[in-house]
């Protein structure tokens, strides 16, 4: 009903006025119901387009972005003859070949350390059980640190007060959390090992530019064994293919496109590194790309050709209320089917993607198309879906890895045919995203959505509001008419009663 006013009707006539008005209003509501169904259809259509847009954006930002990078094609394995001393991985700029590496020394932190420091970690430093290591009075140490090899002139300083009420763990925590006057961490790591009876303070960074300066009194030295002094770190030194390099500040360095991880000195021995192309990784990357392409293409084809069930319209609230929940869900599934059937944006995406993937790239190689590297559709029924002949793909990569890479990722232009397949399909997807956003907006849009469907929904809502006002007025009019009829009947009945009374007197 369109009003919350409680009415008492049918007193004179005995008619069920409410039921009569309800039936009259059902006829009057046909145009409103049509608007509501139209509104729900457009909401569903908008949701479907936005969901598709979201998937295209994910494809653009993840799969297509990664496939533009050389790291998806230049994949290498690196083996080390002395993996306990040095390990290595290849970057996309590595060169296949054999290299020799000797590690003379690894990079180390600036470290203050003392052995034979016997402390009871469960007791306070001032406890008598600490024996000769007992801290009798509070003491303050000053730590000055150079912890950034790139900024050797920057020194950070902090004063740390240590109390007899502290435990060893409390002292370690104070040093680890020490900050300079600007509030920046000193970047120190303190540690006490009860089994080794070792107390240590070190910088997190390594290299000869790192430095720790300790200023402490005798009471601190007596308890922890560390006396005032200065310690510096050391650089790593390696011999790579006969060339000595001693300027490496940490134990991870990239040389000739190979990431080296230095673990310990090779003690005068030389490690052999063999860099070889990892064809398996490249094949996997290309297959994953094709799978992502097929997935989005399948969805586009399905939505474009999805059947329309014209007998299934969006349910109104009262219609949904009368159906079991499962049956309503099945009804909605039929009603939503075919919302994007024959959609022009979807058709453009499908045609554009298939054209992009089926073209020839002028890359200076005989491997200038997907077909030439073993990737193709098997029949017209595939609707552009691609299949990978892994043996042929592997053969192409081994024969001309640069050609295969350029086929996909070459950043040329369409005019001369040098634009790679991934860039071509990225252009198509990017335009599709723009078109879908213009049509349906994007997820999270407000009520001020200015997309085509957004403006359409706004117009429909205005018409619904207008219809609601009209129906409310119409309902009031019907009740007034029935009320007038009831009044007329009541007057007639009153007059009839009076006449009968008068006639009875004679």
For each residue, the residues with C-beta under 8 A, 3 or more apart:
1: 4 22 25 475
2: 25 468 471 472 475
3: 472 475 476
4: 1
5:
6:
7: 17 18 479
8: 11
9: 15 17 18 479 482 483 486
10: 13 14 15 16 17 486
11: 8 486 490
12: 486 487 489 490 493
13: 10 485 486 489
14: 10
15: 9 10 20 482
16: 10 19 20
17: 7 9 10 20 21 479 482 486
18: 7 9 21 22
19: 16 22 23
20: 15 16 17 23 24 482
21: 17 18 24 25 475 478 479 482
22: 1 18 19 25 26
23: 19 20 26 27
24: 20 21 27 28 478
25: 1 2 21 22 28 29 471 474 475 478
26: 22 23 29 30
27: 23 24 30
28: 24 25 471 474
29: 25 26 32 33 471
30: 26 27 33 34
31: 34 35 467
32: 29 35 36 464 467 468 471
33: 29 30 36 37 316
34: 30 31 37 38
35: 31 32 38 39 460 463 464 467
36: 32 33 39 40 314 316 464
37: 33 34 40 41 313 314 316
38: 34 35 41 42 460
39: 35 36 42 43 457 460 461 464
40: 36 37 43 44 314
41: 37 38 44 45 314 335 339
42: 38 39 45 46 453 456 457 460
43: 39 40 46 47 457
44: 40 41 47 48 314 335 336 339
45: 41 42 48 49 339 340 440 453
46: 42 43 49 50 440 441 451 453 454 457
47: 43 44 50 51
48: 44 45 51 52 303 336 339 340
49: 45 46 52 53 340 345 436 439 440 453
50: 46 47 53 54 436 440 441 442 443
51: 47 48 54 55
52: 48 49 55 56 299 300 303 340 346 436
53: 49 50 56 57 433 436 437 440 442 443
54: 50 51 57 58 443
55: 51 52 58 59 296 299
56: 52 53 59 60 296 349 429 432 433 436
57: 53 54 60 61 433
58: 54 55 61 62 63
59: 55 56 62 63 64 292 296 429
60: 56 57 63 64 65 426 429 430 433
61: 57 58 64 65
62: 58 59 65 66
63: 58 59 60 66 67 288 289 292
64: 59 60 61 67 68 422 425 426 429
65: 60 61 62 68 69
66: 62 63 69 71 72 285
67: 63 64 72 285 289 408 409 422
68: 64 65 72 409 411 422 423 426
69: 65 66 72 92 409
70: 73 74 92 93 405 409
71: 66 74 75 91 92
72: 66 67 68 69 75 282 285 286 289 408 409
73: 70 92 282 285 401 404 405 408 409
74: 70 71 91 92 93 94 401 405
75: 71 72 90 92 277 278 279 281 282 285
76: 89 90 91 94 96 257 275 276 277 278
77: 90 275 276 277 278
78: 88 89 90 94 258 273 274 275 276
79: 273 274 276
80: 83 85 86 87 88 271 272 273
81: 271 272 273
82: 85 86 266 269 271
83: 80 86 87
84: 263 264
85: 80 82 103 262 263 264 265 266 271
86: 80 82 83 101 103 260 261 262 263 266 271 273
87: 80 83 260 261 263
88: 78 80 258 259 260 261 273
89: 76 78 258 259
90: 75 76 77 78 94 257 258 259 275 278
91: 71 74 76 94 254 257 258 259
92: 69 70 71 73 74 75 257
93: 70 74 257
94: 74 76 78 90 91 256 257 258 275
95: 256 257 275
96: 76 275 276 277
97: 274 275
98: 272 273 274 275
99: 240 241 256 258 272 273 275
100: 239 240 241 242 270 271 272 273
101: 86 238 239 240 241 260 266 270 271 272 273
102: 238 239 266 268 269 270 271
103: 85 86 106 236 237 238 262 264 265 266 271
104: 237 238 239 244 246 265 266
105: 234 235 236 237 265
106: 103 236 251 262 263 264 265
107: 206 207 233 234 235 236 248 249 250 251 262
108: 111 206 233 234
109: 189 202 203 204 205 206 210 233
110: 145 146 202 203 210 211 212 231 232 233
111: 108 200 201 202 203 212 231 233
112: 200 201 202 212 214 226 229 231
113: 198 199 200 201 202 226
114: 117 198 199 200 224 225 226
115: 196 197 198 225
116: 197 225
117: 114 133 192 197 198 199 224 225
118: 131 133 197
119: 125 130 133 168 192 194 197 199 223
120: 123 127 129 130
121: 167 168 169 192 194
122: 167
123: 120 127 129 130 167
124: 127 164 165 166 167
125: 119 130 133 134 135 162 163 164 165 166 167 168 171 223
126: 130 134 135 136 163 164 165
127: 120 123 124 130 134
128: 131 134
129: 120 123
130: 119 120 123 125 126 127 133 134 135 223
131: 118 128 134
132: 222
133: 117 118 119 125 130 222 223 224
134: 125 126 127 128 130 131 164 223
135: 125 126 130 139 162 163 164 166 219 220 222 223
136: 126 164 219
137: 164 219
138: 161 162 163 164
139: 135 161 162 216 217 219 220
140: 159 160 161 162
141: 159 160 162 214 215 216 220
142: 157 158 159 160 213 214 215 216
143: 157 158 160 175 178 186 188 201 212 213 214 215
144: 155 156 157 211 212 213 215
145: 110 155 156 157 186 187 188 203 210 211 212 213
146: 110 151 152 154 155 156 203 209 210 211
147: 156 186 187 188 203 204 205 210
148: 151 152 154 205 209
149: 152 205 206 207 208 209 210 249 250
150:
151: 146 148 154
152: 146 148 149 209
153:
154: 146 148 151
155: 144 145 146 211
156: 144 145 146 147 180 184 186 187
157: 142 143 144 145 180 181
158: 142 143 178 179 180 181 186
159: 140 141 142
160: 140 141 142 143 174 175 178
161: 138 139 140
162: 125 135 138 139 140 141 166 171 174 220
163: 125 126 135 138 166
164: 124 125 126 134 135 136 137 138
165: 124 125 126
166: 124 125 135 162 163 170 171 174
167: 121 122 123 124 125 170 171
168: 119 121 125 171 172 192
169: 121 172 173 192
170: 166 167 173 174
171: 125 162 166 167 168 174 175 190 224
172: 168 169 175 176 190 191 192
173: 169 170 176 177
174: 160 162 166 170 171 177 178
175: 143 160 171 172 178 188 190 201
176: 172 173 188 189 190
177: 173 174 185
178: 143 158 160 174 175 185 186 188
179: 158 182 183 184 185 186
180: 156 157 158 183 184 186
181: 157 158
182: 179
183: 179 180
184: 156 179 180
185: 177 178 179
186: 143 145 147 156 158 178 179 180
187: 145 147 156 203 204 205
188: 143 145 147 175 176 178 201 202 203 204 212
189: 109 176 201 202 203 204
190: 171 172 175 176 199 200 201 202
191: 172 198 199 200 202
192: 117 119 121 168 169 172 198 199 200
193: 196 197 198
194: 119 121 197
195:
196: 115 193
197: 115 116 117 118 119 193 194
198: 113 114 115 117 191 192 193
199: 113 114 117 119 190 191 192 224 225 226
200: 111 112 113 114 190 191 192
201: 111 112 113 143 175 188 189 190 212 214 226
202: 109 110 111 112 113 188 189 190 191 212
203: 109 110 111 145 146 147 187 188 189 206 210 211 212 233
204: 109 147 187 188 189
205: 109 147 148 149 187 210 233 249 250
206: 107 108 109 149 203 210 233 234 236 249 250 251
207: 107 149 210 233 234 235 248 249 250
208: 149 232 233 234 235 249
209: 146 148 149 152 232 233 249
210: 109 110 145 146 147 149 203 205 206 207 232 233
211: 110 144 145 146 155 203 230 231 232 233
212: 110 111 112 143 144 145 188 201 202 203 230 231
213: 142 143 144 145 229 230
214: 112 141 142 143 201 226 227 228 229 230
215: 141 142 143 144 228
216: 139 141 142 220 221 226 227 228
217: 139 220 221
218: 221 222
219: 135 136 137 139 222 223
220: 135 139 141 162 216 217 223 224 226
221: 216 217 218 224 225 226 227 228
222: 132 133 135 218 219
223: 119 125 130 133 134 135 219 220
224: 114 117 133 171 199 220 221
225: 114 115 116 117 199 221
226: 112 113 114 199 201 214 216 220 221 229
227: 214 216 221
228: 214 215 216 221
229: 112 213 214 226
230: 211 212 213 214
231: 110 111 112 211 212
232: 110 208 209 210 211
233: 107 108 109 110 111 203 205 206 207 208 209 210 211
234: 105 107 108 206 207 208
235: 105 107 207 208 246 247 248 249
236: 103 105 106 107 206 246 248 249 250 251 253 262
237: 103 104 105 244 245 246 248
238: 101 102 103 104 244 245 248 253 260 262
239: 100 101 102 104 242 243 244 245 270
240: 99 100 101 243 245 255 256
241: 99 100 101
242: 100 239
243: 239 240
244: 104 237 238 239
245: 237 238 239 240 248 255
246: 104 235 236 237
247: 235
248: 107 207 235 236 237 238 245 251 253 262
249: 107 149 205 206 207 208 209 235 236
250: 107 149 205 206 207 236 253
251: 106 107 206 236 248 261 262 263
252: 259 260 261 262
253: 236 238 248 250 259 260 262
254: 91 257 258 259 260
255: 240 245 258 260
256: 94 95 99 240
257: 76 90 91 92 93 94 95 254
258: 78 88 89 90 91 94 99 254 255 273 275
259: 88 89 90 91 252 253 254
260: 86 87 88 101 238 252 253 254 255
261: 86 87 88 251 252
262: 85 86 103 106 107 236 238 248 251 252 253
263: 84 85 86 87 106 251
264: 84 85 103 106
265: 85 103 104 105 106
266: 82 85 86 101 102 103 104 269 270 271
267:
268: 102
269: 82 102 266
270: 100 101 102 239 266
271: 80 81 82 85 86 100 101 102 103 266
272: 80 81 98 99 100 101
273: 78 79 80 81 86 88 98 99 100 101 258
274: 78 79 97 98
275: 76 77 78 90 94 95 96 97 98 99 258
276: 76 77 78 79 96
277: 75 76 77 96 282 397 398 401
278: 75 76 77 90 281 282
279: 75 282 283 394 397 398
280: 283 284
281: 75 278 284 285
282: 72 73 75 277 278 279 285 286 397 401 404
283: 279 280 286 287 390 393 394 397
284: 280 281 287 288
285: 66 67 72 73 75 281 282 288 289
286: 72 282 283 289 290 375 388 393 408
287: 283 284 290 291 388 390 393
288: 63 284 285 291 292
289: 63 67 72 285 286 292 293 408 422
290: 286 287 293 294 375 386 388
291: 287 288 294 295
292: 59 63 288 289 295 296
293: 289 290 296 297 353 357 386 425
294: 290 291 297 298 385 386
295: 291 292 298 299
296: 55 56 59 292 293 299 300 353
297: 293 294 300 301 350 353 354 383 384 385
298: 294 295 301 302 385
299: 52 55 295 296 302 303
300: 52 296 297 303 304 346 349 350 353
301: 297 298 304 305 350 383 384
302: 298 299 305 306
303: 48 52 299 300 306 340 341 343 346
304: 300 301 340 341 342 343 346 347 350
305: 301 302 341
306: 302 303 337 338 339 340 341
307: 337 338 341
308: 337 338 341
309: 312 334 335 337 338
310:
311:
312: 309 331 334 335 337
313: 37 335
314: 36 37 40 41 44 332 335
315: 319 320 323 328 331 332 335
316: 33 36 37 319 320
317: 320 321
318: 321 322
319: 315 316 322 323
320: 315 316 317 323 328
321: 317 318
322: 318 319
323: 315 319 320 327 328 331
324: 327 328
325: 328 329
326: 329 330
327: 323 324 330 331
328: 315 320 323 324 325 331 332
329: 325 326 332 333
330: 326 327 333 334
331: 312 315 323 327 328 334 335
332: 314 315 328 329 335 336
333: 329 330 336 337
334: 309 312 330 331 337
335: 41 44 309 312 313 314 315 331 332
336: 44 48 332 333 339
337: 306 307 308 309 312 333 334
338: 306 307 308 309 341
339: 41 44 45 48 306 336
340: 45 48 49 52 303 304 306 343 346
341: 303 304 305 306 307 308 338
342: 304 347
343: 303 304 340 346 347
344: 347 348
345: 49 348 349 432 435 436 439
346: 52 300 303 304 340 343 349 350
347: 304 342 343 344 350 351
348: 344 345 351 352 431 432 435
349: 56 300 345 346 352 353 428 429 432
350: 297 300 301 304 346 347 353 354 383 384
351: 347 348 354 355
352: 348 349 355 356 428 431 432
353: 293 296 297 300 349 350 356 357 384 425 428 429
354: 297 350 351 357 358 384
355: 351 352 358 359 428
356: 352 353 359 421 424 425 427 428
357: 293 353 354 370 384 386 421 424 425
358: 354 355 369 370
359: 355 356 369 417 421 424
360: 368 369 417
361: 368 369 406 407 410 412 417 418 419 420 421
362: 368 412 416 417 418
363: 367 368 403 406 407 410 418 420
364: 403 406
365: 368 400 402 403 404 406 407
366: 372 400 403
367: 363 372 373 396 399 400 403 404 407
368: 360 361 362 363 365 372 403 407
369: 358 359 360 361 372 373 407
370: 357 358 373 375 376 386 407 421
371: 374 375 376
372: 366 367 368 369 396
373: 367 369 370 392 393 396 397 404 407
374: 371 388 389 390 391 392 393 395 396
375: 286 290 370 371 386 387 388 389 393
376: 370 371 386 387 389
377: 380 382 384 385 386 387
378: 382 387
379: 382
380: 377 383
381:
382: 377 378 379 385 386 387
383: 297 301 350 380
384: 297 301 350 353 354 357 377
385: 294 297 298 377 382
386: 290 293 294 357 370 375 376 377 382
387: 375 376 377 378 382
388: 286 287 290 374 375 393
389: 374 375 376 392 393
390: 283 287 374 393 394
391: 374 394 395
392: 373 374 389 395 396
393: 283 286 287 373 374 375 388 389 390 396 397
394: 279 283 390 391 397 398
395: 374 391 392 398 399
396: 367 372 373 374 392 393 399 400 403 404
397: 277 279 282 283 373 393 394 400 401 404
398: 277 279 394 395 401
399: 367 395 396
400: 365 366 367 396 397 403 404
401: 73 74 277 282 397 398 404 405
402: 365 405 406
403: 363 364 365 366 367 368 396 400 406 407
404: 73 282 365 367 373 396 397 400 401 407 408
405: 70 73 74 401 402 408 409 410
406: 361 363 364 365 402 403 409 410 420
407: 361 363 365 367 368 369 370 373 403 404 410 420 421
408: 67 72 73 286 289 404 405 420 421 422
409: 67 68 69 70 72 73 405 406 420 422 423
410: 361 363 405 406 407 418 419 420 423
411: 68 419 420 423
412: 361 362 416 417 418 419 420 423
413: 416 418 419
414: 417 419 424
415:
416: 362 412 413
417: 359 360 361 362 412 414
418: 361 362 363 410 412 413
419: 361 410 411 412 413 414 423 424
420: 361 363 406 407 408 409 410 411 412 423 424
421: 356 357 359 361 370 407 408 424 425
422: 64 67 68 289 408 409 425 426
423: 68 409 410 411 412 419 420 426 427
424: 356 357 359 414 419 420 421 427 428
425: 64 293 353 356 357 421 422 428 429
426: 60 64 68 422 423 429 430
427: 356 423 424 430 431
428: 349 352 353 355 356 424 425 431 432
429: 56 59 60 64 349 353 425 426 432 433
430: 60 426 427 433 434
431: 348 352 427 428 434 435
432: 56 345 348 349 352 428 429 435 436
433: 53 56 57 60 429 430 436 437
434: 430 431 437 438
435: 345 348 431 432 438 439
436: 49 50 52 53 56 345 432 433 439 440
437: 53 433 434 440 441 442 451
438: 434 435 451 452
439: 49 345 435 436 451 452 453
440: 45 46 49 50 53 436 437 451 452 453 454
441: 46 50 437 445 449 450 451 453 454
442: 50 53 437 445
443: 50 53 54
444:
445: 441 442 448 449 451 454
446: 449
447:
448: 445
449: 441 445 446 453 454 455 457 458
450: 441 454 455
451: 46 437 438 439 440 441 445 454 455
452: 438 439 440 455 456
453: 42 45 46 49 439 440 441 449 456 457
454: 46 440 441 445 449 450 451 457 458
455: 449 450 451 452 458 459
456: 42 452 453 459 460
457: 39 42 43 46 449 453 454 460 461
458: 449 454 455 461 462
459: 455 456 462 463
460: 35 38 39 42 456 457 463 464
461: 39 457 458 464 465
462: 458 459 465 466
463: 35 459 460 466 467
464: 32 35 36 39 460 461 467 468
465: 461 462 468 469
466: 462 463 469 470
467: 31 32 35 463 464 470 471
468: 2 32 464 465 471 472
469: 465 466 472 473
470: 466 467 473 474
471: 2 25 28 29 32 467 468 474 475
472: 2 3 468 469 475 476
473: 469 470 476 477
474: 25 28 470 471 477 478
475: 1 2 3 21 25 471 472 478 479
476: 3 472 473 479 480
477: 473 474 480 481
478: 21 24 25 474 475 481 482
479: 7 9 17 21 475 476 482 483
480: 476 477 483 484
481: 477 478 484 485
482: 9 15 17 20 21 478 479 485 486
483: 9 479 480 486 487
484: 480 481 487 488
485: 13 481 482 488 489
486: 9 10 11 12 13 17 482 483 489 490
487: 12 483 484 490 491
488: 484 485 491 492
489: 12 13 485 486 492 493
490: 11 12 486 487 493 494
491: 487 488 494 495
492: 488 489 495 496
493: 12 489 490 496 497
494: 490 491 497 498
495: 491 492 498 499
496: 492 493 499 500
497: 493 494 500 501
498: 494 495 501 502
499: 495 496 502 503
500: 496 497 503 504
501: 497 498 504 505
502: 498 499 505 506
503: 499 500 506
504: 500 501
505: 501 502
506: 502 503
